[in-house]
Amino acid sequence: MYLHKPTQSESTMNPKIDRESKPGKARQGLSSRGGVFRSAIAVLAFALLLGACGGGTASKSGKSGTVRDGGSVVFAAEQEPDVLNILTTPHVWTAITTAPVLSSLLTYGPDMDPLPQLLSELPQLVSESPQRVQYKLRPEAKWDDGSPITSDDVQFTLSAILDESNDIATRDGYKEIKDGKLTDVSADKKSFVIEYKQPFAAWMNVFAVTPILKKAYLEGEDFNTALNDTLPFASGPFKFKEWNRKTSLTLARNENYWGQKAHLDEVTFKFILDSGAELRSLQGDEAQIAFPKAQTDTLGELERMPDVDFQNDAGLVWQHISFNNQNPMLSSKEVRQALAYMMDRKIIVERIAKPSNPNVGVLQNVFYVPTQPEYRPAFDVYKQDYNKASELLKSAGFSKGSTGVWEKGGKPLELKISTTGGDKARELIESILVEQFSKGGVKLTTNNYPGTQLFAPVKACQYDLALYAYQTNPDPIDGNSVFSGDAITCPGPNQAQGGQNQTGYNNPKVTALLNQANGELNQQKRADLYNEANAIIAGDAPVIPLFQQSLILAFNTRVHGLKNNPTSAGPTWNTQDWWIEQ
């Protein structure tokens, strides 16, 4: 699932970043991974999952101490969720705040290995033709009221995802399940099989980091609104306590958790939308944990904080510029290409990204990041070239007006760019683009939104340019919901029931390639299909990728047990391990 937040250098292995300027501070590196499945298709899927290199981090904390139960922590959150149902919203802070409450069948670890969560073991491919996958739920898995988590809950979640009356963020993978139903359900409802209509390469990605919902509570309720403001059931180490809008959201320990009990009594997410204030709260011990978006001096500030440790990883989050392809001024690919040629993305990377990762480069692919061996650049054709931009605008029917701004039919090429207000790095990117576009004869102004309020107009395609980020999982299938013509979110005849194509981009060749990649079981051929689609997308320029974003998890040295996770499982994937010195 693509999440809005949304990282990753110009080699298949990202060099270790070693910060020695302050003795003992956290180091960024990579951990090795391994493991194979017996069947060829399983080997393929697992290889794809492991293709992305995650960041294994070490903490500086000089004292390990004895694990203690009790106490609470405040987590400085740079955005507030809009609702608490992650299936209807792809916002990263919905995922971060709800992950400790609702468990998934499987998740991803810090090294991007798939890990069983509600399952007793990873899904097993038991047949290739037809393609059938066996799932086994943990016998002890239960809801916080003591009732068992069963295949009924899994089936309810699957049906809710496939129900077109529900506002689901993505149905990729789930819609490939035969009849939309589990089969071969055991008598105790703790074992079942999923059969696919046709060969499906990303089967291990299905139900990964997708919370299972409680049928007994939600059946008969309005799925689109029932979990907007509360999570009245829990399957994770914490349960929902309260949400004070615009202030904080608090989770309390789930005393009936079926797994390892959480050490902490409570975790409170305090909404601090200004990136500078977020770090100040950490320095002043008003918050003990933060997951700040990397700004130009974030690492420098953290290095100067004596009681603060941090982990810094390359992940699967990447910043980009989206063009609203349904905007009359941007509907021509020549115009979008011209704007891409006005950008000097190298300057953006040098000023914004490199201070937190000296090895990062300009991102040139929308399905793979440079830390994946399948990565092939295609957007590298776009280097700043104002002459090329002028040629393209002329070919699209534009001419220079008396003010020096390009115009067509008497209408000047004036555009607005939107992002999340208060994010200093993104605001600096905007200022760079305003200057670069001005030199090219395009008037660009800013129209920013507080926090997650950006994504309502983006989803409705009510914007010109949007600057935000995507966070995905290791398998490239998550890109299908962003670039397929079958996943358009813009209101109109092509609007999809479930998708994240918020540019209105629709190229039948790309859609066909993505559909073909779904069923391609040969790893190299599948990567070739995605890279072929990437090349076409680069030519059409519905989006322009910028760079992989460093993922920084910072915390007071009294807090222990945190492990940064570069996948969409996020920084709260292991809250049961957290503890604080009293």
DAPE-V997827 format. One record per backbone hydrogen bond with DSSP energy under -1.0 kcal/mol. CO is the residue of the C=O (numbers start at 0). NH is the residue of the N-H. If there is no record, write none. Layout:
[[CO	NH] [CO	NH]]
This chain:
[[2	470] [3	91] [16	27] [21	24] [26	57] [27	16] [38	42] [39	43] [40	44] [41	45] [42	46] [43	47] [44	48] [45	49] [70	264] [72	267] [73	287] [73	288] [74	269] [76	271] [84	87] [86	168] [89	3] [90	94] [91	95] [92	96] [93	97] [94	98] [97	100] [97	101] [99	237] [100	234] [100	235] [102	211] [103	117] [104	116] [104	118] [105	208] [106	114] [108	111] [112	108] [114	106] [117	137] [123	133] [126	131] [130	195] [131	125] [131	126] [132	193] [133	123] [134	191] [135	119] [137	140] [140	148] [142	145] [146	142] [149	153] [150	154] [151	155] [152	156] [153	157] [154	158] [155	159] [156	160] [157	161] [158	162] [162	165] [165	167] [170	174] [172	175] [173	176] [175	196] [176	179] [177	180] [182	192] [185	188] [188	150] [189	136] [190	185] [191	134] [192	182] [193	132] [194	177] [201	204] [204	207] [206	105] [206	209] [213	217] [214	218] [217	220] [221	224] [221	225] [224	227] [226	83] [233	143] [236	253] [238	251] [241	249] [243	246] [243	247] [246	270] [247	243] [248	268] [249	240] [249	241] [250	266] [251	238] [252	254] [253	256] [262	69] [264	252] [265	72] [266	250] [267	74] [268	248] [269	76] [273	277] [274	278] [275	279] [276	280] [277	281] [278	282] [279	283] [280	285] [280	286] [281	284] [287	555] [288	75] [289	553] [296	300] [297	301] [298	302] [299	303] [301	304] [304	307] [306	556] [308	554] [310	552] [312	550] [315	471] [316	548] [317	469] [318	545] [319	467] [320	543] [321	465] [322	324] [323	326] [326	329] [326	330] [331	335] [332	336] [333	337] [334	338] [335	339] [336	340] [340	384] [343	347] [344	348] [345	349] [346	350] [347	351] [348	353] [352	355] [356	359] [363	377] [363	378] [368	371] [371	374] [378	381] [380	382] [384	388] [385	389] [386	390] [387	391] [388	392] [389	393] [390	394] [391	395] [392	397] [393	396] [398	406] [400	403] [404	400] [405	412] [406	398] [407	410] [410	407] [411	413] [412	442] [414	444] [415	464] [416	446] [417	466] [418	448] [419	422] [421	274] [421	423] [422	426] [423	427] [424	428] [425	429] [426	430] [427	431] [428	432] [429	433] [430	434] [431	435] [432	436] [433	437] [434	438] [436	441] [437	440] [440	405] [442	414] [444	416] [448	420] [449	452] [450	453] [451	454] [453	457] [454	458] [455	459] [456	461] [457	460] [463	323] [464	417] [465	321] [467	319] [468	4] [469	317] [470	2] [474	477] [475	478] [476	479] [478	481] [478	482] [479	483] [480	499] [483	486] [486	500] [487	495] [491	494] [495	497] [499	501] [500	488] [502	324] [506	510] [507	511] [508	512] [509	513] [510	514] [511	515] [512	516] [513	517] [517	200] [521	525] [522	526] [523	527] [524	528] [525	529] [526	530] [527	531] [528	532] [529	533] [530	534] [531	535] [532	536] [533	537] [534	538] [535	539] [536	540] [541	322] [543	320] [545	362] [546	318] [550	312] [552	310] [553	289] [554	308] [555	558] [557	580] [559	578] [565	315] [566	569] [569	572] [573	576] [574	577] [578	559]]
